[in-house]
Amino acid sequence: MIPVRCFTCGKVISSSWEEFRQRRDAGEDPKQILDDLGLSRYCCRRMLLAHKEIIDDLNPFQ
């Protein structure tokens, strides 16, 4: 689950996650995707680039 806001600056980033993930999986350059989404701050870019979905790994243990 992607955080709703950037931990550093507080900008809402969760609304960009689905489009970023779909375009990245399609083979687009992450730099170009983040530029198109209007994420210019490196703290916000880090949040999407470094995110790892672990909910599927943790779900069996609930």
VENWOBEL-V241656 format. One record per residue. N is the residue number from 1. BURIAL is b if it has 16 or more other C-alpha atoms within 10 Angstrom, else e. Layout:
n = (N:N)
burial = (BURIAL:BURIAL)
This chain:
n = (1:2:3:4:5:6:7:8:9:10:11:12:13:14:15:16:17:18:19:20:21:22:23:24:25:26:27:28:29:30:31:32:33:34:35:36:37:38:39:40:41:42:43:44:45:46:47:48:49:50:51:52:53:54:55:56:57:58:59:60:61:62)
burial = (e:b:e:e:e:b:e:e:e:e:e:e:b:e:e:b:b:e:e:b:e:e:e:b:e:e:e:e:e:b:e:e:b:b:e:e:e:e:b:e:e:e:e:b:b:e:b:b:e:e:e:e:e:e:e:e:e:e:e:e:e:e)
